Amino acid sequence: MPKKETDFFERVYQVAELIPRGRVTSYGAIANYLGSYRGARMVGWAMNKCSSWHRFVPAHRVVNSKGVLTGKHHFPGGETMSELLRNEGVKLMDNQIINFQEVFWDPSKELL
C-alpha cells in the first residue's frame, strides 16, 4: 500500500476511534473532516481494512449518509454490525438507523 494511502487510512482510524459509544458518523463526514470532500469511498476502503490497525477501530459506528449499514457485509456473520449498534442504544430497522439525526456525530463540529 502506498505511503500516502496508508497515512490517510491512519487518519481515518484516528477519527473513527473518537466516535462516542452510541453515536455514528458517515463515511463522507470523516472524509470532509480530513479535507477530502469527495473521499467517502476511500474512507469506506479504510474501514474495510481496519482489522489490520494496531488498535480497535469502532467501524460499526461508520455508516452511509442516510444511516444505512452499507458496510455490514464486512463484519463476521450477517448481523454483527447491527447487533453492536443496538447494544449501544442505536435504533435500527431493516439495516437503517431510524434515529439517525439524533445519534449522528459530525467530526467537523465535534472536533474543533
DACOR-V294338 format. One record per pair of residues at least 12 apart in sequence whose ideal C-beta (glycine too) atoms are under 10 Angstrom apart, sorted by sequence separation. I is the first residue (numbers start at 1). J is the second residue. D is the distance in whole Angstrom. If there is no record, write none. Layout:
I,J,D ; I,J,D
//
This chain:
27,39,8 ; 28,40,4 ; 30,42,10 ; 31,43,5 ; 47,59,5 ; 50,62,9 ; 59,71,7 ; 60,72,9 ; 69,81,5 ; 82,94,10 ; 85,97,7 ; 90,102,9 ; 91,103,8 ; 27,40,4 ; 28,41,9 ; 30,43,5 ; 31,44,9 ; 46,59,9 ; 47,60,9 ; 69,82,6 ; 72,85,10 ; 79,92,10 ; 82,95,7 ; 90,103,6 ; 15,29,9 ; 16,30,7 ; 26,40,7 ; 27,41,7 ; 29,43,9 ; 30,44,10 ; 47,61,10 ; 60,74,10 ; 81,95,8 ; 82,96,10 ; 89,103,8 ; 12,27,9 ; 15,30,5 ; 27,42,8 ; 28,43,8 ; 31,46,10 ; 44,59,10 ; 47,62,5 ; 59,74,8 ; 60,75,7 ; 82,97,9 ; 88,103,9 ; 15,31,10 ; 27,43,4 ; 28,44,10 ; 30,46,8 ; 46,62,9 ; 47,63,10 ; 59,75,8 ; 69,85,8 ; 79,95,9 ; 13,30,10 ; 26,43,9 ; 27,44,5 ; 30,47,9 ; 78,95,10 ; 12,30,6 ; 15,33,6 ; 25,43,10 ; 27,45,10 ; 44,62,8 ; 63,81,9 ; 85,103,9 ; 11,30,9 ; 12,31,8 ; 15,34,7 ; 27,46,9 ; 43,62,7 ; 62,81,10 ; 14,34,9 ; 27,47,7 ; 44,64,9 ; 60,80,8 ; 61,81,9 ; 12,33,10 ; 60,81,5 ; 69,90,10 ; 11,33,9 ; 12,34,7 ; 59,81,8 ; 60,82,8 ; 63,85,9 ; 8,31,9 ; 11,34,5 ; 48,71,7 ; 51,74,9 ; 60,83,9 ; 61,84,8 ; 67,90,9 ; 69,92,8 ; 72,95,6 ; 11,35,10 ; 12,36,9 ; 40,64,8 ; 47,71,6 ; 50,74,9 ; 60,84,4 ; 61,85,7 ; 68,92,10 ; 11,36,9 ; 40,65,8 ; 48,73,10 ; 49,74,9 ; 59,84,9 ; 60,85,6 ; 67,92,9 ; 69,94,10 ; 70,95,8 ; 8,34,7 ; 44,70,8 ; 48,74,5 ; 58,84,8 ; 68,94,9 ; 69,95,5 ; 70,96,10 ; 12,39,9 ; 16,43,9 ; 44,71,7 ; 47,74,7 ; 58,85,10 ; 60,87,10 ; 61,88,8 ; 63,90,9 ; 68,95,6 ; 69,96,7 ; 8,36,7 ; 15,43,9 ; 60,88,8 ; 67,95,9 ; 68,96,5 ; 69,97,8 ; 61,90,9 ; 67,96,5 ; 68,97,8 ; 12,42,8 ; 16,46,8 ; 44,74,9 ; 58,88,9 ; 60,90,9 ; 66,96,7 ; 67,97,4 ; 8,39,8 ; 12,43,5 ; 15,46,10 ; 16,47,7 ; 66,97,9 ; 67,98,8 ; 11,43,10 ; 12,44,10 ; 30,62,7 ; 63,95,9 ; 64,96,9 ; 67,99,9 ; 68,100,9 ; 9,42,8 ; 12,45,9 ; 13,46,7 ; 17,50,10 ; 29,62,9 ; 63,96,9 ; 64,97,10 ; 67,100,3 ; 8,42,7 ; 9,43,9 ; 12,46,4 ; 13,47,9 ; 16,50,7 ; 24,58,9 ; 29,63,10 ; 63,97,6 ; 66,100,7 ; 67,101,9 ; 8,43,9 ; 11,46,9 ; 12,47,7 ; 23,58,10 ; 27,62,6 ; 65,100,9 ; 9,45,8 ; 10,46,9 ; 13,49,9 ; 17,53,9 ; 24,60,8 ; 25,61,7 ; 26,62,7 ; 27,63,8 ; 28,64,8 ; 29,65,8 ; 67,103,9 ; 5,42,8 ; 8,45,9 ; 9,46,4 ; 12,49,10 ; 13,50,6 ; 16,53,9 ; 21,58,8 ; 24,61,5 ; 25,62,6 ; 26,63,6 ; 27,64,6 ; 28,65,5 ; 63,100,8 ; 67,104,8 ; 8,46,7 ; 9,47,9 ; 12,50,8 ; 17,55,7 ; 19,57,10 ; 20,58,9 ; 23,61,7 ; 24,62,7 ; 25,63,8 ; 26,64,6 ; 27,65,8 ; 9,48,10 ; 13,52,10 ; 14,53,10 ; 17,56,8 ; 19,58,6 ; 22,61,9 ; 24,63,5 ; 26,65,5 ; 65,104,10 ; 5,45,9 ; 6,46,10 ; 9,49,6 ; 13,53,5 ; 16,56,10 ; 17,57,6 ; 18,58,9 ; 19,59,10 ; 21,61,8 ; 25,65,10 ; 26,66,8 ; 63,103,10 ; 5,46,9 ; 9,50,8 ; 12,53,10 ; 13,54,9 ; 14,55,10 ; 16,57,5 ; 17,58,7 ; 19,60,10 ; 20,61,8 ; 26,67,8 ; 63,104,9 ; 13,55,8 ; 15,57,10 ; 16,58,6 ; 19,61,4 ; 26,68,10 ; 61,103,9 ; 6,49,10 ; 9,52,9 ; 10,53,8 ; 13,56,10 ; 14,57,9 ; 16,59,7 ; 18,61,10 ; 19,62,7 ; 24,67,7 ; 27,70,8 ; 5,49,10 ; 9,53,8 ; 10,54,10 ; 13,57,5 ; 16,60,10 ; 17,61,10 ; 26,70,10 ; 27,71,8 ; 61,105,8 ; 12,57,9 ; 13,58,10 ; 16,61,7 ; 24,69,9 ; 13,59,9 ; 16,62,6 ; 12,59,10 ; 15,62,9 ; 1,49,8 ; 9,57,10 ; 12,62,9 ; 1,52,10 ; 24,85,7 ; 22,85,9 ; 24,88,9 ; 22,87,9 ; 23,88,8 ; 21,87,9 ; 22,88,4 ; 23,89,9 ; 24,90,6 ; 21,88,5 ; 22,89,5 ; 23,90,8 ; 20,88,9 ; 21,89,8 ; 22,90,6 ; 21,90,10 ; 24,97,6 ; 33,106,8 ; 34,107,9 ; 26,100,9 ; 32,106,9 ; 33,107,4 ; 34,108,10 ; 24,99,10 ; 29,104,8 ; 32,107,8 ; 33,108,5 ; 24,100,7 ; 29,105,8 ; 30,106,10 ; 31,107,10 ; 32,108,6 ; 33,109,9 ; 29,106,5 ; 30,107,6 ; 33,110,9 ; 25,103,9 ; 26,104,8 ; 29,107,6 ; 30,108,9 ; 33,111,7 ; 23,102,9 ; 24,103,5 ; 25,104,7 ; 26,105,9 ; 29,108,7 ; 22,102,10 ; 23,103,5 ; 24,104,6 ; 25,105,5 ; 26,106,9 ; 29,109,9 ; 22,103,6 ; 23,104,7 ; 24,105,7 ; 25,106,7 ; 26,107,10 ; 29,110,10 ; 23,105,4 ; 25,107,6 ; 20,103,9 ; 22,105,9 ; 23,106,10 ; 25,108,10 ; 20,105,6 ; 25,110,9 ; 19,105,6 ; 18,105,9 ; 23,110,9 ; 19,107,8 ; 18,107,7 ; 20,110,9 ; 16,107,9 ; 19,110,9 ; 15,107,5 ; 18,110,8 ; 18,111,7 ; 15,110,10 ; 15,111,7
//
